[in-house]
Each structure stands twice: as C-alpha cells, then as structure tokens.
Amino acid sequence: IVGLSHALLYYRESRDRALRTAQLETRLMEAQLKTLQQQLHPHFLFNTLHAVSTLMHRDVAAADRMLVRLSDLLRLTLERLGEQEVTLASELDFLRKYLDIERTRFADRLVVRFDISPEAEAAFVPTLLLQPLVENAIKHGVARKSGAGHIDIVARHDDDKLRIEIRDDGVGLSEDALTALHKGIGVSTTRARLQHQFGADFRFEFHRLSQGVAVIVVVPWRVDRQGHTTG
C-alpha cells in the first residue's frame, strides 16, 4: 500500500510537471508570436510611410493607394492578434495585402506568381508563416537585383502533408549570409514555432540555387483546428 501510494504520488507530480512545462512552452510560443507581430508593425510603418512620403511628390494617387493598403493590412493584423494558426487562404490574403504595398515600392521590378491548389487553401498553417519568408526573398533577392525579380509561391497537398515552396530568382545568398539569415528573428522564430507545434514532423529548409533561393516548408495536412488529418 505504501509503495502504491508513493507511485501514485510520483505519477501525479510527474503529470503536473509535464502540464506546467507544456503551459510554459505555449506561453513562450505566444510571446514569440507577439514579438514577431510587434516587430512587424513598426517595420511596415517605417518602410511604407517613407515610401508614401516619396510618392507624394510625384504620384499622389499611388501614395493614397499605399495608405489604403497599409490600413487594410494593419486592420487584418489586429483582427488576427493572438491567433496561433489560420487557414492558408487567410494567410495568403494577408500576404497579398503586404505584397500590394511592396509592388507600389518596386513597381515592375517585383513579379509574384501564385500556384496554389484549391484544396491547399483549406489547410491550417501557423499565423505569419509566409510573410517573413517572402520579405526575406524581396530584401535579399529582388531588391538587390538590377532588373525585374520573380517570386514563385507554390502550395500543394502532398499525401498527408502540406508542402509550400517560396522561390526567388534574385542575386542569391552566400553561405555566410544564409547562416546569418537563419539566426534572424523571423526565421528562428518560425522554426521554433514549427517545432513546438509539430515536433519533428515538419521540414523547414533553405536551398541555394544557381540563381536565387528556395524555401521549403512541409507540415502535417490539417483541415481543422483539432489537428485531424485527411487522406
């Protein structure tokens, strides 16, 4: 009886420790997401308002459109504040609003092509998964290229996985630059969130190409918030 009592007590303590650990990890991921979102706001505001200030002297209509896009983007961000995951369709809606702003800045120098299968849009992904990766493609690839730069965003239902690829044909990255990119807050936070949510059941890879960089994200296929899968 004494041994059984000790075993039961140990089990309860172990279960409580596991629960506390899980709660702490969840709070950590929420804090990291909020940090990423909070960093995003001033970054958008600084770049966009600077572009608006420049446009006001040569194209008032374009400056007005950019302010409208910024308003839409910030409203959507506030509506989603605190959400850990959204459908890919919702994530793409956010990304397109971000790209509307960037296209105003880069004009014909930025060409973005979407190749998204209809069924993939229903799958759930972590919030703010795509925008930091596309921003990196613009910043490190397209912005440094003299001519037009292309970014391809592809999403497919692949067996029991959702596969997303973001590919640019920019100037590419050196090995040192790629290492530094991995240590940046956007990439490191994205990797930590994927690991927290999916354990080892995900892929998050950067591949240097002959021209540009490809980012591959593969996560479990989920079409509801409970993590159920479909074949």
C-alpha positions, -999 to +999 in steps of 0.1 A: +000+000+000+028+024+009+046+016-024+014+021-043+008+054-026+043+066-035+039+055-071+005+074-073+021+105-058+050+103-082+027+099-111+006+129-101+038+151-096+052+139-129+019+147-147+017+182-130+053+189-141+045+179-177+014+201-177+034+231-163+061+225-189+035+224-217+019+256-205+052+273-203+061+263-238+027+275-251+032+309-234+067+311-249+053+305-284+026+331-278+052+355-266+074+349-296+044+353-320+035+386-303+071+397-305+071+389-342+039+408-348+050+438-327+083+439-347+063+437-379+042+468-372+069+495-369+088+478-398+058+481-421+050+516-408+086+529-413+090+515-448+055+523-460+054+558-446+088+566-461+076+553-495+044+574-491+064+605-484+084+599-516+054+592-537+035+623-526+059+644-547+053+626-579+022+603-577-004+613-552-028+586-563-002+559-557+006+573-523-031+573-515-034+536-526-005+527-504-020+543-474-053+524-480-033+491-483-014+498-451-047+505-433-061+472-446-030+453-435-029+467-400-066+461-395-062+425-406-032+421-383-052+434-353-081+411-361-057+381-360-037+392-330-032+362-307-043+336-332-018+308-334-030+293-367-052+303-397-061+287-430-037+290-458-063+311-476-063+336-448-025+336-447-024+343-484-049+371-480-026+388-455+004+381-478-013+397-508-020+429-489+016+430-479+027+425-515+004+453-527+025+477-506+057+462-519+046+464-555+039+501-551+075+505-539+092+482-565+067+487-594+076+464-623+107+452-606+087+428-584+067+400-600+050+375-577+033+343-591+010+321-570+004+285-578-019+273-550-040+242-553-077+249-543-077+222-516-045+235-500-062+268-492-083+250-466-053+236-447-042+252-414-008+268-410+009+288-382+000+325-383+026+348-401+043+318-417+047+332-452+052+369-448+086+369-432+099+343-458+086+364-487+100+395-472+134+378-470+131+369-507+124+405-515+151+420-493+179+396-501+170+387-536+147+411-556+158+444-540+195+437-549+188+428-585+191+454-612+162+441-633+128+425-625+128+399-598+103+370-597+090+352-566+070+320-570+048+307-542+036+271-546+014+251-522+002+215-527-015+187-508+012+160-509-001+127-493-006+136-456+014+168-458+010+204-469+041+214-490+048+251-495+077+264-516+088+300-520+114+305-547+131+337-560+155+344-589+173+371-571+211+376-565+211+347-540+229+344-507+265+335-498+270+307-472+277+333-445+247+354-454+225+323-453+239+314-419+231+349-407+196+347-421+189+315-401+198+335-369+175+363-376+143+367-355+119+359-384+135+326-394+145+314-359+110+322-345+093+304-374+115+274-369+108+274-331+071+277-336+070+248-362+090+226-338+067+234-309+035+227-329+047+197-349+076+183-330+099+166-355+071+162-381+079+191-403+105+204-428+119+239-430+147+242-455+166+268-474+183+258-507+208+280-525+200+279-563+221+288-593+200+320-593+182+328-561+170+309-530+142+284-524+125+279-491+106+247-485+081+242-457+063+209-452+038+204-423+011+179-415-020+182-435-048+196-413-081+209-423-094+217-388-080+232-356-080+199-338-053+185-359-073+158-376-059+148-410-075+137-442-061+113-468 
